[in-house]
Amino acid sequence: MPYPTFDRSRLKLLPLSERVHDLSLDSFYRLDDHVPPYDAPGFDTLAQRIATAHRNGKPVILMMGAHLIRAGVSRHIIDLLERGALSVIAMNGAGMIHDYELARIGATTESVARYIREGQFGLWRETGELNEWIRDAAACREGLGEHVGRRIRESDYPHRDLSVLAAAWRCGVPVTVHVGIGYDIIHEHPNCDGAALGAASYTDFLVFAHTVSQLEGGVMMAFGSAVMAPEVYLKALSMARNVAHQEGRAIKHFTTAVFDLIPLEGDLHHEAPKSDPRYYYRPWKTILVRTVADGGESFYFCGDHRVTFPNLYHRVLRYLEENG
């Protein structure tokens, strides 16, 4: 049965110069900026584990929601990439979009409340260029993160030095972008190709799964991602363990950490009962409990990413420098 579809040719796209931005470069930390101190049980242990994994050649995985970009800590992420302290960065489509806009115009983030009233939310001409890049990525059989990172790096965008994707491409570290169709503003645009988007993002998923297959002895951190991080990690780990089991290997001795804004109380090493609404908070049951139940260890840290990530960065650097 042929159901009617929305006619995208009728959409009106405006230039980014007409958009009011909620976030600009002034909000981004420099590496030597003062940040409020942060500490919590296990925080120092996690920093040591990251340094140890790096020293032993084991993966250090950073999974992140777009809020980590918006927290203004891109320079801290880039510095860790340049030091070789991160093995892969996994982000959602919104993270890629914010990174692109920051590199191109030095600003990002629009008010949903302001622009949804007139149906202009997300419909900005320049950001739609990403759809052309995504089509090219699929045609080249490249991952979404790799292709966009290279294109930003090779561009003349005035703020490309602040791009996490461009820095990762320069450092040879994969950024994997895990999209959900209809989640991101570029999916509104007439030039969006869903097949290309899916192909390029699926390549990224396989790149991510390969890194997870080496996770024994490593570290996996999830910052501010309640759905993408736990779900993508869970499927990749299942694939990795399936092959490892056939080869007589195990992937069970590793460290996981969740950084989020939600206060969690009680024993976080056992999942909440189904009668508790917190049972449906995926980072808890997936990252903190189920996937480390056979020999791993997990930590939960509650706090503003603008505080927690820079503090973790400085703590990790201390251990990296102590160990040479």
Residue pairs with C-beta under 8 A, 6 or more apart in sequence:
8 188
8 189
8 190
8 192
9 190
11 123
11 188
11 189
11 190
12 120
12 123
13 123
13 124
13 125
13 128
13 189
14 120
14 123
14 124
14 125
15 124
15 125
15 126
16 101
16 104
16 105
16 124
16 125
16 126
16 127
19 110
19 115
19 124
20 110
20 111
20 114
21 107
21 108
21 109
21 110
22 109
22 110
22 111
23 70
23 72
23 98
23 107
23 108
23 109
24 106
24 107
25 102
25 106
25 107
25 159
25 162
27 72
28 72
28 73
28 74
28 75
28 162
29 35
29 72
29 73
29 75
29 76
29 306
29 310
30 75
31 75
31 76
31 79
33 310
35 306
35 307
35 310
35 311
36 307
37 311
38 303
38 307
38 308
38 311
39 311
40 301
40 302
40 303
42 257
42 299
42 301
43 299
43 301
43 311
43 312
43 315
44 315
45 299
46 219
46 221
46 255
46 257
46 299
46 301
46 312
47 312
47 315
47 316
47 318
47 319
48 319
49 219
49 255
50 60
50 85
50 219
50 316
50 319
51 85
51 316
51 319
51 320
51 322
51 323
52 58
52 319
53 59
53 60
53 217
53 218
53 219
53 255
54 60
54 84
54 85
54 320
55 323
56 217
58 214
58 215
58 216
58 217
58 218
58 219
59 87
59 88
59 211
59 212
59 214
59 215
59 218
59 219
59 220
60 85
60 86
60 87
60 218
60 219
60 221
61 86
61 87
61 88
61 89
61 90
61 211
61 212
61 215
61 218
61 219
61 220
61 221
62 77
62 86
62 88
62 89
62 90
62 221
62 223
63 89
63 90
63 91
63 220
63 221
63 222
63 223
63 225
63 228
63 229
63 232
63 233
64 89
64 90
64 91
64 95
64 222
64 223
64 224
64 225
64 229
65 91
65 92
65 94
65 95
65 223
65 224
65 225
65 226
65 228
65 229
66 91
66 92
66 94
66 95
66 97
66 98
67 223
67 224
67 305
68 77
68 95
68 223
68 224
68 305
68 309
69 91
69 95
69 98
69 99
69 102
69 108
69 164
70 98
70 108
70 109
71 304
71 305
71 306
71 309
72 306
73 305
73 306
73 309
73 310
73 313
74 99
74 102
74 162
74 163
74 164
75 162
76 309
76 310
76 313
77 86
77 89
77 164
77 167
77 309
78 162
78 164
78 167
79 313
80 86
80 313
80 316
81 89
81 164
81 167
81 168
81 171
81 173
82 167
82 171
83 317
83 320
84 171
85 316
85 320
86 173
87 173
87 211
87 218
88 173
88 174
88 175
88 176
88 207
88 208
88 211
89 145
89 164
89 168
89 173
89 174
89 175
89 176
90 175
90 176
90 177
90 178
90 204
90 208
90 228
90 229
90 232
90 233
91 145
91 175
91 176
91 177
91 178
92 177
92 178
92 179
92 180
92 183
92 184
92 225
92 228
93 177
93 178
93 179
93 180
93 183
93 184
93 186
93 201
94 183
94 184
95 177
96 130
96 144
96 145
96 148
96 165
96 177
97 108
97 127
97 130
97 184
97 185
97 186
98 108
98 109
99 152
99 163
99 164
99 165
100 127
100 130
100 148
100 152
100 163
100 165
101 107
101 108
101 127
102 108
102 159
102 162
102 163
103 152
103 155
103 157
103 159
103 160
103 162
103 163
103 166
104 126
104 155
104 157
104 158
104 159
105 126
105 159
106 158
106 159
110 121
110 122
110 124
112 121
115 121
115 122
121 185
122 185
122 186
122 188
123 185
123 188
123 189
124 185
127 185
127 186
127 189
128 186
128 189
128 191
128 192
130 148
130 186
131 186
131 189
131 191
131 192
131 193
131 197
132 191
133 147
133 148
133 151
134 144
134 147
134 148
134 186
134 193
134 196
134 197
134 200
135 191
135 193
135 196
136 147
137 143
137 144
137 146
137 147
137 148
137 196
137 200
137 203
138 193
138 195
138 196
138 197
138 199
138 200
139 196
140 147
141 199
141 203
142 200
142 203
143 174
143 176
143 177
143 200
143 201
143 203
143 204
143 207
144 176
144 177
144 179
144 197
144 200
144 201
144 203
144 204
145 165
145 168
145 174
145 175
145 176
145 177
145 204
146 169
146 174
146 175
146 204
146 207
147 200
148 165
148 177
149 163
149 165
149 166
149 167
149 168
149 169
149 170
149 175
150 166
150 169
152 160
152 163
152 165
152 166
152 169
153 160
153 163
153 166
153 169
153 170
157 163
160 166
161 167
164 175
165 175
168 174
168 175
169 175
174 204
174 207
174 208
174 211
176 204
176 205
176 207
176 208
177 200
177 201
177 204
178 201
178 204
178 205
178 208
178 228
178 232
179 197
179 198
179 201
180 228
181 187
181 194
181 197
181 198
186 192
187 194
187 197
205 232
205 235
205 236
208 232
208 236
209 235
209 236
209 239
209 240
212 220
212 233
212 236
212 237
212 239
212 240
212 251
213 239
213 240
213 243
213 244
213 251
215 237
215 240
215 251
215 254
216 249
216 250
216 251
216 252
216 253
216 254
217 253
217 254
218 254
218 255
219 254
219 255
219 256
219 257
220 233
220 254
220 255
220 256
220 257
220 287
221 256
221 257
221 258
221 259
222 229
222 230
222 233
222 256
222 257
222 258
222 259
222 283
222 287
223 259
223 260
223 305
223 308
223 309
224 259
224 260
224 261
224 305
225 283
226 260
226 281
226 282
226 283
227 282
229 283
229 287
230 282
230 283
230 286
230 287
231 282
231 286
233 286
233 287
233 291
234 286
234 291
237 251
237 291
240 251
241 251
244 250
244 251
250 294
250 295
252 292
252 294
252 295
252 296
253 295
253 296
254 292
254 296
255 292
255 296
255 297
255 298
255 299
256 287
256 288
256 291
256 292
256 296
256 297
256 298
256 299
257 298
257 299
257 300
257 301
258 283
258 284
258 287
258 288
258 298
258 299
258 300
258 301
259 301
259 303
259 305
259 308
259 309
260 283
260 300
260 301
260 302
261 302
261 303
261 304
262 281
262 302
263 302
264 278
264 281
264 284
264 300
264 302
266 272
268 284
268 288
268 289
268 298
268 300
269 288
269 289
269 298
270 289
271 279
271 284
271 285
271 289
271 290
272 278
272 279
272 281
272 284
272 285
273 279
278 284
279 285
284 300
287 298
288 298
288 299
288 300
289 298
292 298
301 308
